[in-house]
Amino acid sequence: THGRAMFTLAHRAMAGYDEADYVLTDGERICSTAIGWNFGDGHMHNEQLIAALQKRCDFEPGEVRVLLLDAQPIHKQRQEYRLV
């Protein structure tokens, strides 16, 4: 379910922006590049990472977006996500 949800939510994240200006990549790649280490833990790319990237790299709001998508529990018919 991650693949379908990620691409659908990516379009939502870029709403109002030109999608051609964006590159879709895995959050672990951005996180490992930013901190210099890859723990293989998707939970390290969150609101704190975006705040740190904006502060250090002078990204404008909306220039880098993060979609946090958790695994869908077997007993729920929906998947939790956050868009930063």
N, CA, C and O atoms as a CHARMM CRD file, in Angstrom:
* protein
*
  336
    1    1 THR  N      0.81000  -1.20500   0.00000 PROA 1      0.00000
    2    1 THR  CA     0.00000   0.00000   0.00000 PROA 1      0.00000
    3    1 THR  C      0.84900   1.26200   0.00000 PROA 1      0.00000
    4    1 THR  O      0.35900   2.33500  -0.35400 PROA 1      0.00000
    5    2 HSD  N      2.10800   1.15200   0.39000 PROA 2      0.00000
    6    2 HSD  CA     2.94900   2.34500   0.45200 PROA 2      0.00000
    7    2 HSD  C      3.09200   3.02000  -0.90800 PROA 2      0.00000
    8    2 HSD  O      2.97400   4.24100  -1.00800 PROA 2      0.00000
    9    3 GLY  N      3.34400   2.23800  -1.95100 PROA 3      0.00000
   10    3 GLY  CA     3.59200   2.81100  -3.27300 PROA 3      0.00000
   11    3 GLY  C      2.44000   3.64700  -3.78700 PROA 3      0.00000
   12    3 GLY  O      2.63400   4.79200  -4.19500 PROA 3      0.00000
   13    4 ARG  N      1.23700   3.08200  -3.77000 PROA 4      0.00000
   14    4 ARG  CA     0.07600   3.83500  -4.25100 PROA 4      0.00000
   15    4 ARG  C     -0.14700   5.07400  -3.40700 PROA 4      0.00000
   16    4 ARG  O     -0.38300   6.16100  -3.93400 PROA 4      0.00000
   17    5 ALA  N     -0.07100   4.90900  -2.10300 PROA 5      0.00000
   18    5 ALA  CA    -0.32000   6.04300  -1.20700 PROA 5      0.00000
   19    5 ALA  C      0.73900   7.12500  -1.38100 PROA 5      0.00000
   20    5 ALA  O      0.41600   8.31200  -1.39900 PROA 5      0.00000
   21    6 MET  N      1.99400   6.72500  -1.50900 PROA 6      0.00000
   22    6 MET  CA     3.06000   7.72000  -1.61700 PROA 6      0.00000
   23    6 MET  C      2.90400   8.59700  -2.84900 PROA 6      0.00000
   24    6 MET  O      3.06500   9.81500  -2.76700 PROA 6      0.00000
   25    7 PHE  N      2.59400   7.99900  -3.98000 PROA 7      0.00000
   26    7 PHE  CA     2.47400   8.80900  -5.18800 PROA 7      0.00000
   27    7 PHE  C      1.22600   9.68200  -5.15800 PROA 7      0.00000
   28    7 PHE  O      1.24900  10.81000  -5.65100 PROA 7      0.00000
   29    8 THR  N      0.14800   9.17800  -4.59000 PROA 8      0.00000
   30    8 THR  CA    -1.05800   9.99400  -4.45300 PROA 8      0.00000
   31    8 THR  C     -0.79300  11.17400  -3.52600 PROA 8      0.00000
   32    8 THR  O     -1.16700  12.30600  -3.83100 PROA 8      0.00000
   33    9 LEU  N     -0.15100  10.90700  -2.39800 PROA 9      0.00000
   34    9 LEU  CA     0.12400  11.96300  -1.43100 PROA 9      0.00000
   35    9 LEU  C      1.21100  12.91900  -1.92600 PROA 9      0.00000
   36    9 LEU  O      1.21400  14.09100  -1.55000 PROA 9      0.00000
   37   10 ALA  N      2.12300  12.44100  -2.75300 PROA 10     0.00000
   38   10 ALA  CA     3.14600  13.33000  -3.32100 PROA 10     0.00000
   39   10 ALA  C      2.48700  14.41500  -4.16300 PROA 10     0.00000
   40   10 ALA  O      2.89900  15.57400  -4.12100 PROA 10     0.00000
   41   11 HSD  N      1.47400  14.04300  -4.92100 PROA 11     0.00000
   42   11 HSD  CA     0.75100  15.05000  -5.71100 PROA 11     0.00000
   43   11 HSD  C      0.06000  16.05200  -4.79400 PROA 11     0.00000
   44   11 HSD  O      0.00000  17.24200  -5.10200 PROA 11     0.00000
   45   12 ARG  N     -0.45700  15.57600  -3.67600 PROA 12     0.00000
   46   12 ARG  CA    -1.09500  16.47300  -2.70800 PROA 12     0.00000
   47   12 ARG  C     -0.05200  17.41200  -2.10300 PROA 12     0.00000
   48   12 ARG  O     -0.32500  18.59400  -1.89200 PROA 12     0.00000
   49   13 ALA  N      1.13700  16.88800  -1.82700 PROA 13     0.00000
   50   13 ALA  CA     2.20500  17.69700  -1.22700 PROA 13     0.00000
   51   13 ALA  C      2.66300  18.80700  -2.15700 PROA 13     0.00000
   52   13 ALA  O      3.08800  19.87000  -1.70400 PROA 13     0.00000
   53   14 MET  N      2.57500  18.55800  -3.46200 PROA 14     0.00000
   54   14 MET  CA     3.04600  19.53600  -4.44200 PROA 14     0.00000
   55   14 MET  C      1.91600  20.37900  -5.02000 PROA 14     0.00000
   56   14 MET  O      2.11900  21.12100  -5.98200 PROA 14     0.00000
   57   15 ALA  N      0.74900  20.26800  -4.44700 PROA 15     0.00000
   58   15 ALA  CA    -0.39500  21.03500  -4.95100 PROA 15     0.00000
   59   15 ALA  C     -0.06900  22.52400  -4.92600 PROA 15     0.00000
   60   15 ALA  O      0.41400  23.05200  -3.92400 PROA 15     0.00000
   61   16 GLY  N     -0.33500  23.17400  -6.01400 PROA 16     0.00000
   62   16 GLY  CA    -0.05900  24.60300  -6.11300 PROA 16     0.00000
   63   16 GLY  C      1.35000  24.91800  -6.57900 PROA 16     0.00000
   64   16 GLY  O      1.68900  26.07900  -6.80700 PROA 16     0.00000
   65   17 TYR  N      2.17500  23.88200  -6.72300 PROA 17     0.00000
   66   17 TYR  CA     3.55000  24.05400  -7.19500 PROA 17     0.00000
   67   17 TYR  C      3.70000  23.32200  -8.52800 PROA 17     0.00000
   68   17 TYR  O      2.89100  22.45400  -8.85600 PROA 17     0.00000
   69   18 ASP  N      4.72000  23.66600  -9.28400 PROA 18     0.00000
   70   18 ASP  CA     5.00500  22.96900 -10.53400 PROA 18     0.00000
   71   18 ASP  C      5.73800  21.67200 -10.20200 PROA 18     0.00000
   72   18 ASP  O      6.87700  21.70300  -9.73300 PROA 18     0.00000
   73   19 GLU  N      5.09400  20.53800 -10.44100 PROA 19     0.00000
   74   19 GLU  CA     5.68500  19.24600 -10.09100 PROA 19     0.00000
   75   19 GLU  C      6.99300  18.98800 -10.82800 PROA 19     0.00000
   76   19 GLU  O      7.82000  18.21400 -10.34700 PROA 19     0.00000
   77   20 ALA  N      7.19800  19.60900 -11.97200 PROA 20     0.00000
   78   20 ALA  CA     8.44600  19.43600 -12.72000 PROA 20     0.00000
   79   20 ALA  C      9.63800  20.02600 -11.96800 PROA 20     0.00000
   80   20 ALA  O     10.78300  19.69000 -12.26900 PROA 20     0.00000
   81   21 ASP  N      9.38300  20.89400 -11.00000 PROA 21     0.00000
   82   21 ASP  CA    10.45200  21.50100 -10.21400 PROA 21     0.00000
   83   21 ASP  C     10.90700  20.61200  -9.06300 PROA 21     0.00000
   84   21 ASP  O     11.86100  20.95300  -8.36300 PROA 21     0.00000
   85   22 TYR  N     10.24600  19.48600  -8.85600 PROA 22     0.00000
   86   22 TYR  CA    10.54100  18.60500  -7.72800 PROA 22     0.00000
   87   22 TYR  C     11.16500  17.30100  -8.19000 PROA 22     0.00000
   88   22 TYR  O     10.95100  16.85400  -9.31700 PROA 22     0.00000
   89   23 VAL  N     11.94000  16.70000  -7.29800 PROA 23     0.00000
   90   23 VAL  CA    12.49800  15.36600  -7.50100 PROA 23     0.00000
   91   23 VAL  C     11.97600  14.50600  -6.35800 PROA 23     0.00000
   92   23 VAL  O     12.16600  14.83900  -5.18800 PROA 23     0.00000
   93   24 LEU  N     11.32200  13.40700  -6.69400 PROA 24     0.00000
   94   24 LEU  CA    10.83900  12.49400  -5.66300 PROA 24     0.00000
   95   24 LEU  C     11.96400  11.55700  -5.26900 PROA 24     0.00000
   96   24 LEU  O     12.58100  10.92200  -6.12400 PROA 24     0.00000
   97   25 THR  N     12.22600  11.47100  -3.98500 PROA 25     0.00000
   98   25 THR  CA    13.26500  10.57000  -3.49700 PROA 25     0.00000
   99   25 THR  C     12.86500  10.04500  -2.13200 PROA 25     0.00000
  100   25 THR  O     11.99200  10.60500  -1.46800 PROA 25     0.00000
  101   26 ASP  N     13.49700   8.98700  -1.72900 PROA 26     0.00000
  102   26 ASP  CA    13.22500   8.37400  -0.44200 PROA 26     0.00000
  103   26 ASP  C     13.76100   9.25000   0.68000 PROA 26     0.00000
  104   26 ASP  O     14.83800   9.83500   0.56300 PROA 26     0.00000
  105   27 GLY  N     13.01000   9.33800   1.76100 PROA 27     0.00000
  106   27 GLY  CA    13.41200  10.16600   2.89000 PROA 27     0.00000
  107   27 GLY  C     14.71600   9.73600   3.52500 PROA 27     0.00000
  108   27 GLY  O     15.46300  10.57300   4.03200 PROA 27     0.00000
  109   28 GLU  N     15.00400   8.43500   3.50600 PROA 28     0.00000
  110   28 GLU  CA    16.26100   7.97000   4.08700 PROA 28     0.00000
  111   28 GLU  C     17.45500   8.53200   3.33300 PROA 28     0.00000
  112   28 GLU  O     18.50000   8.79300   3.92900 PROA 28     0.00000
  113   29 ARG  N     17.30900   8.72000   2.03300 PROA 29     0.00000
  114   29 ARG  CA    18.40800   9.29300   1.24100 PROA 29     0.00000
  115   29 ARG  C     18.67300  10.73200   1.68200 PROA 29     0.00000
  116   29 ARG  O     19.82700  11.12500   1.85300 PROA 29     0.00000
  117   30 ILE  N     17.62600  11.50800   1.86500 PROA 30     0.00000
  118   30 ILE  CA    17.80000  12.89400   2.30800 PROA 30     0.00000
  119   30 ILE  C     18.36600  12.92600   3.71600 PROA 30     0.00000
  120   30 ILE  O     19.28200  13.69600   4.00400 PROA 30     0.00000
  121   31 CYS  N     17.82500  12.09500   4.58800 PROA 31     0.00000
  122   31 CYS  CA    18.27700  12.06800   5.97600 PROA 31     0.00000
  123   31 CYS  C     19.74300  11.64300   6.06600 PROA 31     0.00000
  124   31 CYS  O     20.52900  12.28000   6.76700 PROA 31     0.00000
  125   32 SER  N     20.11500  10.57600   5.36600 PROA 32     0.00000
  126   32 SER  CA    21.49900  10.10300   5.45000 PROA 32     0.00000
  127   32 SER  C     22.47300  11.10700   4.84300 PROA 32     0.00000
  128   32 SER  O     23.60400  11.23500   5.31200 PROA 32     0.00000
  129   33 THR  N     22.04700  11.81600   3.80900 PROA 33     0.00000
  130   33 THR  CA    22.89700  12.85600   3.22600 PROA 33     0.00000
  131   33 THR  C     23.06100  14.01400   4.20000 PROA 33     0.00000
  132   33 THR  O     24.15100  14.56900   4.33300 PROA 33     0.00000
  133   34 ALA  N     21.98500  14.37500   4.87500 PROA 34     0.00000
  134   34 ALA  CA    22.02000  15.51800   5.79100 PROA 34     0.00000
  135   34 ALA  C     22.82400  15.23300   7.04900 PROA 34     0.00000
  136   34 ALA  O     23.57300  16.09200   7.51500 PROA 34     0.00000
  137   35 ILE  N     22.67500  14.02400   7.60700 PROA 35     0.00000
  138   35 ILE  CA    23.36200  13.74600   8.86700 PROA 35     0.00000
  139   35 ILE  C     24.62600  12.91900   8.68500 PROA 35     0.00000
  140   35 ILE  O     25.39700  12.74400   9.62800 PROA 35     0.00000
  141   36 GLY  N     24.84200  12.40600   7.46500 PROA 36     0.00000
  142   36 GLY  CA    26.06500  11.66500   7.19100 PROA 36     0.00000
  143   36 GLY  C     26.03500  10.22600   7.65200 PROA 36     0.00000
  144   36 GLY  O     27.08000   9.57800   7.71500 PROA 36     0.00000
  145   37 TRP  N     24.87100   9.71500   7.97400 PROA 37     0.00000
  146   37 TRP  CA    24.76100   8.34500   8.47000 PROA 37     0.00000
  147   37 TRP  C     23.39100   7.81200   8.10800 PROA 37     0.00000
  148   37 TRP  O     22.41400   8.56000   8.11600 PROA 37     0.00000
  149   38 ASN  N     23.30400   6.53200   7.78900 PROA 38     0.00000
  150   38 ASN  CA    22.02300   5.92400   7.46700 PROA 38     0.00000
  151   38 ASN  C     21.76300   4.78900   8.43800 PROA 38     0.00000
  152   38 ASN  O     22.45100   3.76900   8.42200 PROA 38     0.00000
  153   39 PHE  N     20.77700   4.97600   9.27000 PROA 39     0.00000
  154   39 PHE  CA    20.40800   3.95900  10.24200 PROA 39     0.00000
  155   39 PHE  C     19.40400   2.96300   9.66800 PROA 39     0.00000
  156   39 PHE  O     19.08900   1.96100  10.30900 PROA 39     0.00000
  157   40 GLY  N     18.90500   3.23100   8.47200 PROA 40     0.00000
  158   40 GLY  CA    17.85700   2.39700   7.91800 PROA 40     0.00000
  159   40 GLY  C     16.55600   2.57700   8.67700 PROA 40     0.00000
  160   40 GLY  O     15.69600   1.69700   8.67400 PROA 40     0.00000
  161   41 ASP  N     16.41700   3.71800   9.32500 PROA 41     0.00000
  162   41 ASP  CA    15.24100   3.99100  10.14900 PROA 41     0.00000
  163   41 ASP  C     14.49300   5.17400   9.57200 PROA 41     0.00000
  164   41 ASP  O     14.94000   6.31500   9.69100 PROA 41     0.00000
  165   42 GLY  N     13.36000   4.90900   8.94900 PROA 42     0.00000
  166   42 GLY  CA    12.57900   5.97300   8.34000 PROA 42     0.00000
  167   42 GLY  C     12.04000   6.99000   9.31900 PROA 42     0.00000
  168   42 GLY  O     11.57400   8.05200   8.90700 PROA 42     0.00000
  169   43 HSD  N     12.09100   6.69200  10.61000 PROA 43     0.00000
  170   43 HSD  CA    11.54000   7.62000  11.59100 PROA 43     0.00000
  171   43 HSD  C     12.47200   8.78500  11.89200 PROA 43     0.00000
  172   43 HSD  O     12.12200   9.66500  12.67800 PROA 43     0.00000
  173   44 MET  N     13.64400   8.80600  11.28300 PROA 44     0.00000
  174   44 MET  CA    14.53500   9.95000  11.49500 PROA 44     0.00000
  175   44 MET  C     14.19600  11.11200  10.57800 PROA 44     0.00000
  176   44 MET  O     14.62800  12.23600  10.83600 PROA 44     0.00000
  177   45 HSD  N     13.44100  10.87800   9.52200 PROA 45     0.00000
  178   45 HSD  CA    13.05400  12.01800   8.68800 PROA 45     0.00000
  179   45 HSD  C     11.66100  12.45600   9.12100 PROA 45     0.00000
  180   45 HSD  O     10.64800  11.82200   8.82700 PROA 45     0.00000
  181   46 ASN  N     11.66800  13.57200   9.83200 PROA 46     0.00000
  182   46 ASN  CA    10.43200  14.08200  10.42900 PROA 46     0.00000
  183   46 ASN  C     10.47900  15.60700  10.45400 PROA 46     0.00000
  184   46 ASN  O     11.26700  16.22300   9.73700 PROA 46     0.00000
  185   47 GLU  N      9.65000  16.19600  11.26500 PROA 47     0.00000
  186   47 GLU  CA     9.58200  17.65600  11.35900 PROA 47     0.00000
  187   47 GLU  C     10.91300  18.26900  11.77300 PROA 47     0.00000
  188   47 GLU  O     11.26100  19.35600  11.31100 PROA 47     0.00000
  189   48 GLN  N     11.66200  17.58900  12.63600 PROA 48     0.00000
  190   48 GLN  CA    12.96000  18.11500  13.06300 PROA 48     0.00000
  191   48 GLN  C     13.94700  18.16700  11.89900 PROA 48     0.00000
  192   48 GLN  O     14.71900  19.11900  11.77800 PROA 48     0.00000
  193   49 LEU  N     13.92300  17.15600  11.05400 PROA 49     0.00000
  194   49 LEU  CA    14.82500  17.14500   9.90300 PROA 49     0.00000
  195   49 LEU  C     14.50600  18.29500   8.95900 PROA 49     0.00000
  196   49 LEU  O     15.41600  18.97600   8.48600 PROA 49     0.00000
  197   50 ILE  N     13.24000  18.51800   8.68100 PROA 50     0.00000
  198   50 ILE  CA    12.85600  19.61500   7.78900 PROA 50     0.00000
  199   50 ILE  C     13.27800  20.95400   8.38300 PROA 50     0.00000
  200   50 ILE  O     13.80400  21.80900   7.67000 PROA 50     0.00000
  201   51 ALA  N     13.05400  21.14200   9.67800 PROA 51     0.00000
  202   51 ALA  CA    13.45200  22.39400  10.33000 PROA 51     0.00000
  203   51 ALA  C     14.96400  22.59200  10.22700 PROA 51     0.00000
  204   51 ALA  O     15.42800  23.70100   9.96400 PROA 51     0.00000
  205   52 ALA  N     15.73200  21.52000  10.43500 PROA 52     0.00000
  206   52 ALA  CA    17.18900  21.61500  10.35000 PROA 52     0.00000
  207   52 ALA  C     17.64000  21.91800   8.92300 PROA 52     0.00000
  208   52 ALA  O     18.54600  22.72500   8.71700 PROA 52     0.00000
  209   53 LEU  N     17.00900  21.27100   7.93200 PROA 53     0.00000
  210   53 LEU  CA    17.36200  21.53800   6.53600 PROA 53     0.00000
  211   53 LEU  C     17.04800  22.97800   6.15200 PROA 53     0.00000
  212   53 LEU  O     17.84800  23.63600   5.48700 PROA 53     0.00000
  213   54 GLN  N     15.88800  23.46400   6.56800 PROA 54     0.00000
  214   54 GLN  CA    15.52200  24.84100   6.23200 PROA 54     0.00000
  215   54 GLN  C     16.47700  25.83200   6.87700 PROA 54     0.00000
  216   54 GLN  O     16.83300  26.84300   6.27200 PROA 54     0.00000
  217   55 LYS  N     16.88900  25.54300   8.10200 PROA 55     0.00000
  218   55 LYS  CA    17.78900  26.44800   8.81400 PROA 55     0.00000
  219   55 LYS  C     19.18700  26.45600   8.18900 PROA 55     0.00000
  220   55 LYS  O     19.76700  27.52000   7.97200 PROA 55     0.00000
  221   56 ARG  N     19.72000  25.28000   7.90400 PROA 56     0.00000
  222   56 ARG  CA    21.09400  25.18200   7.42900 PROA 56     0.00000
  223   56 ARG  C     21.25300  25.43400   5.93200 PROA 56     0.00000
  224   56 ARG  O     22.28300  25.94200   5.48900 PROA 56     0.00000
  225   57 CYS  N     20.23700  25.08200   5.16100 PROA 57     0.00000
  226   57 CYS  CA    20.34700  25.18000   3.69400 PROA 57     0.00000
  227   57 CYS  C     19.54400  26.33600   3.11800 PROA 57     0.00000
  228   57 CYS  O     19.53500  26.54500   1.90500 PROA 57     0.00000
  229   58 ASP  N     18.87700  27.08100   3.97400 PROA 58     0.00000
  230   58 ASP  CA    18.05400  28.21500   3.55200 PROA 58     0.00000
  231   58 ASP  C     16.97100  27.82800   2.54800 PROA 58     0.00000
  232   58 ASP  O     16.65200  28.59900   1.64300 PROA 58     0.00000
  233   59 PHE  N     16.40600  26.62700   2.71300 PROA 59     0.00000
  234   59 PHE  CA    15.27800  26.23700   1.86900 PROA 59     0.00000
  235   59 PHE  C     14.06900  27.07900   2.23400 PROA 59     0.00000
  236   59 PHE  O     13.83800  27.38000   3.40500 PROA 59     0.00000
  237   60 GLU  N     13.31800  27.44600   1.24400 PROA 60     0.00000
  238   60 GLU  CA    12.07000  28.16700   1.46600 PROA 60     0.00000
  239   60 GLU  C     10.99900  27.16300   1.88700 PROA 60     0.00000
  240   60 GLU  O     11.08500  25.98700   1.53300 PROA 60     0.00000
  241   61 PRO  N      9.99000  27.61200   2.64000 PROA 61     0.00000
  242   61 PRO  CA     8.88000  26.71600   2.97200 PROA 61     0.00000
  243   61 PRO  C      8.26200  26.14000   1.69400 PROA 61     0.00000
  244   61 PRO  O      7.95100  26.87600   0.75800 PROA 61     0.00000
  245   62 GLY  N      8.09200  24.83400   1.67000 PROA 62     0.00000
  246   62 GLY  CA     7.53000  24.16000   0.50500 PROA 62     0.00000
  247   62 GLY  C      8.56600  23.67800  -0.49000 PROA 62     0.00000
  248   62 GLY  O      8.25100  22.89600  -1.38600 PROA 62     0.00000
  249   63 GLU  N      9.82000  24.14500  -0.33900 PROA 63     0.00000
  250   63 GLU  CA    10.85400  23.73700  -1.28700 PROA 63     0.00000
  251   63 GLU  C     11.24500  22.27000  -1.08700 PROA 63     0.00000
  252   63 GLU  O     11.52400  21.56300  -2.05500 PROA 63     0.00000
  253   64 VAL  N     11.26400  21.82200   0.15000 PROA 64     0.00000
  254   64 VAL  CA    11.48300  20.41300   0.48100 PROA 64     0.00000
  255   64 VAL  C     10.28100  19.96400   1.29000 PROA 64     0.00000
  256   64 VAL  O      9.93400  20.57900   2.29800 PROA 64     0.00000
  257   65 ARG  N      9.65900  18.90900   0.85300 PROA 65     0.00000
  258   65 ARG  CA     8.48400  18.37700   1.54900 PROA 65     0.00000
  259   65 ARG  C      8.79500  16.95800   1.99100 PROA 65     0.00000
  260   65 ARG  O      9.53200  16.23900   1.31600 PROA 65     0.00000
  261   66 VAL  N      8.23600  16.55600   3.12200 PROA 66     0.00000
  262   66 VAL  CA     8.40800  15.19900   3.62400 PROA 66     0.00000
  263   66 VAL  C      7.03800  14.58800   3.83700 PROA 66     0.00000
  264   66 VAL  O      6.14900  15.19700   4.43100 PROA 66     0.00000
  265   67 LEU  N      6.89100  13.38900   3.34700 PROA 67     0.00000
  266   67 LEU  CA     5.68300  12.61200   3.55400 PROA 67     0.00000
  267   67 LEU  C      6.04500  11.46800   4.48400 PROA 67     0.00000
  268   67 LEU  O      6.84500  10.60100   4.13200 PROA 67     0.00000
  269   68 LEU  N      5.45500  11.46800   5.66700 PROA 68     0.00000
  270   68 LEU  CA     5.68800  10.40000   6.63800 PROA 68     0.00000
  271   68 LEU  C      4.52700   9.42800   6.53800 PROA 68     0.00000
  272   68 LEU  O      3.38500   9.78100   6.83300 PROA 68     0.00000
  273   69 LEU  N      4.81500   8.22200   6.12700 PROA 69     0.00000
  274   69 LEU  CA     3.78400   7.23200   5.86300 PROA 69     0.00000
  275   69 LEU  C      4.10000   5.97900   6.65700 PROA 69     0.00000
  276   69 LEU  O      5.10300   5.31100   6.40500 PROA 69     0.00000
  277   70 ASP  N      3.24900   5.66400   7.60600 PROA 70     0.00000
  278   70 ASP  CA     3.45500   4.47900   8.43100 PROA 70     0.00000
  279   70 ASP  C      2.83400   3.25500   7.78100 PROA 70     0.00000
  280   70 ASP  O      1.95800   3.37000   6.92300 PROA 70     0.00000
  281   71 ALA  N      3.28900   2.09600   8.19200 PROA 71     0.00000
  282   71 ALA  CA     2.72600   0.84600   7.68700 PROA 71     0.00000
  283   71 ALA  C      1.25700   0.74500   8.09000 PROA 71     0.00000
  284   71 ALA  O      0.85700   1.22400   9.15100 PROA 71     0.00000
  285   72 GLN  N      0.47900   0.12800   7.24600 PROA 72     0.00000
  286   72 GLN  CA    -0.94800  -0.04100   7.52800 PROA 72     0.00000
  287   72 GLN  C     -1.13100  -1.27000   8.40500 PROA 72     0.00000
  288   72 GLN  O     -0.80700  -2.38000   7.98300 PROA 72     0.00000
  289   73 PRO  N     -1.64600  -1.08900   9.62100 PROA 73     0.00000
  290   73 PRO  CA    -1.90300  -2.24900  10.47400 PROA 73     0.00000
  291   73 PRO  C     -2.94800  -3.15800   9.83000 PROA 73     0.00000
  292   73 PRO  O     -3.84900  -2.68800   9.13500 PROA 73     0.00000
  293   74 ILE  N     -2.82200  -4.43600  10.06400 PROA 74     0.00000
  294   74 ILE  CA    -3.71000  -5.40000   9.43300 PROA 74     0.00000
  295   74 ILE  C     -5.16100  -5.21800   9.87600 PROA 74     0.00000
  296   74 ILE  O     -6.08200  -5.57100   9.14000 PROA 74     0.00000
  297   75 HSD  N     -5.37000  -4.67100  11.07100 PROA 75     0.00000
  298   75 HSD  CA    -6.73200  -4.53700  11.59600 PROA 75     0.00000
  299   75 HSD  C     -7.38400  -3.18600  11.26700 PROA 75     0.00000
  300   75 HSD  O     -8.49300  -2.91500  11.72700 PROA 75     0.00000
  301   76 LYS  N     -6.71700  -2.34400  10.48500 PROA 76     0.00000
  302   76 LYS  CA    -7.28400  -1.04700  10.10400 PROA 76     0.00000
  303   76 LYS  C     -7.38900  -0.94800   8.59000 PROA 76     0.00000
  304   76 LYS  O     -6.56200  -1.49900   7.86300 PROA 76     0.00000
  305   77 GLN  N     -8.39000  -0.25900   8.13100 PROA 77     0.00000
  306   77 GLN  CA    -8.59000  -0.08500   6.69600 PROA 77     0.00000
  307   77 GLN  C     -8.06000   1.25700   6.20700 PROA 77     0.00000
  308   77 GLN  O     -8.43500   1.71800   5.12900 PROA 77     0.00000
  309   78 ARG  N     -7.20500   1.87400   6.98100 PROA 78     0.00000
  310   78 ARG  CA    -6.61300   3.14200   6.56400 PROA 78     0.00000
  311   78 ARG  C     -5.14900   3.18400   6.99300 PROA 78     0.00000
  312   78 ARG  O     -4.71300   2.43700   7.86900 PROA 78     0.00000
  313   79 GLN  N     -4.42100   4.06200   6.36300 PROA 79     0.00000
  314   79 GLN  CA    -3.00400   4.21600   6.62700 PROA 79     0.00000
  315   79 GLN  C     -2.76700   5.62500   7.16000 PROA 79     0.00000
  316   79 GLN  O     -3.26900   6.59900   6.59900 PROA 79     0.00000
  317   80 GLU  N     -2.01600   5.72800   8.22400 PROA 80     0.00000
  318   80 GLU  CA    -1.72400   7.02500   8.83700 PROA 80     0.00000
  319   80 GLU  C     -0.55900   7.68800   8.09700 PROA 80     0.00000
  320   80 GLU  O      0.38700   7.02000   7.68100 PROA 80     0.00000
  321   81 TYR  N     -0.64300   9.00500   7.94100 PROA 81     0.00000
  322   81 TYR  CA     0.45200   9.74500   7.31900 PROA 81     0.00000
  323   81 TYR  C      0.47900  11.16400   7.85700 PROA 81     0.00000
  324   81 TYR  O     -0.50500  11.66500   8.40200 PROA 81     0.00000
  325   82 ARG  N      1.64400  11.80500   7.68800 PROA 82     0.00000
  326   82 ARG  CA     1.79800  13.22900   7.98300 PROA 82     0.00000
  327   82 ARG  C      2.53300  13.84900   6.81200 PROA 82     0.00000
  328   82 ARG  O      3.43700  13.24500   6.23500 PROA 82     0.00000
  329   83 LEU  N      2.14200  15.03600   6.47700 PROA 83     0.00000
  330   83 LEU  CA     2.77500  15.77500   5.39400 PROA 83     0.00000
  331   83 LEU  C      3.42700  17.01200   5.99100 PROA 83     0.00000
  332   83 LEU  O      2.74900  17.86900   6.55800 PROA 83     0.00000
  333   84 VAL  N      4.75100  17.09800   5.86000 PROA 84     0.00000
  334   84 VAL  CA     5.50600  18.20500   6.44600 PROA 84     0.00000
  335   84 VAL  C      6.04200  19.07400   5.33000 PROA 84     0.00000
  336   84 VAL  O      6.71300  20.07200   5.59200 PROA 84     0.00000
